[in-house]
């Protein structure tokens, strides 16, 4: 038997083995949602083949619009919604966020009154991987504002994100003459001339708005309400180390009801217990908090206040207050070598300064003001958009056989 025939038979055998085996994977993805169900076919009532959970590694096999066909480590295949999957890059970015948030100081403890979903990014459309149970407690470690109707970047598997190009439009066929030449196109008609009184028609019949009484007023005549309002999101950390984004308005800071009325409708953005005092059989806690008027702003607080328990009058009183600020995280409270706290404030000239206070009895005294440099913006493993992964088109057994023969020849003879 000739060597060429042997190579052809070996290629056919290898091609047959490859076709009888598993479909080749075109990429690796991870489960982003809490739990994902894989179905055998893309029909509503298709049988379930497997159930995978957040963080499980899957092999990407094929794509159809926003749906993806994947395979588990146990070689179980199925279809699922691509919106619940993450690429390797995005999974690495999320792991980086978890590691970074573990080292951030807590800005106070908050409780949720109902089950609250934790998102991978501050966006309603991003996958949710954990739910904080009712009455659950979390630590606030970060803050961010995002447009309410923004598009999530955590949708790499859908056809829209992959950027499947639209099919090219076919040019209209032109009729040919008997000699085979194309018929010339008819010339385009001339545009109609403008009316003679077009200047008068162009004048506005609407009278101009009257000027505002106060030109410096922020109110603008005819200004419409924003169509895409912003939302406050908080980066939270659970007791067992899970980190994710939740809506800030769904959190309630853990402060006693006796001082909640002093907030006067403002949002409490951080709170810390700073000491205790005994009043008879009761033990009362002194509190430090920061608040903001309306929220949805690029900074975290505009007022600082300390509440101390007056033993003689048996009530909370203000020990320190500062308003009209533009403050940022982190807010830190110290217990040694002296009891005090520090806040990061933006000055009128735009500089950031860190102000450190120490407690003098029930009062706070400023002891240091220094320039504050925000930490260098650490970046996740990759900030570039995910490169699209396209599934390989189905090929015939002859193409597989030729490829197998070429691979075998390269291994045996070293030929290209």
Secondary structure, 3 states (H helix, E strand, C coil): CCHHHHHHHHHHHHHHHHHHCCCCCCEEEEECCCEEEEECCCCCCCCEEEEEECCCEEEEEEEECCEEEEECCCCCEEEEEHHHEEEHHHHHHHHHHHHHHCCCCCCCEEECCCCEEEECCCCCCCCEEEEECCCCEEEEEEEEEEECCCCCCCCCCCHHHHCCCCCCCCCCCCCECCCCCECCCCCCCCCCCCCCCHHHHHCCCCCCCCCCCCCCCCCCCCCCCCCCCEEEEEEEECCCCCEEEEEHHHCEECCCHHHHHHHCCCEEEEEEEEEEEEECCEEEEEEEEEEECCCCCCCCECEEEEEEEECCCCEEEEEEEECCCCEEEEEEEECCCCCEEEEEEECCCCCEEEEEEEEECCEEEEEEEEECCCCCCCCCCCCCCCCCCCCCCCCCHHHHHHHHHHHHHHHHHCCC
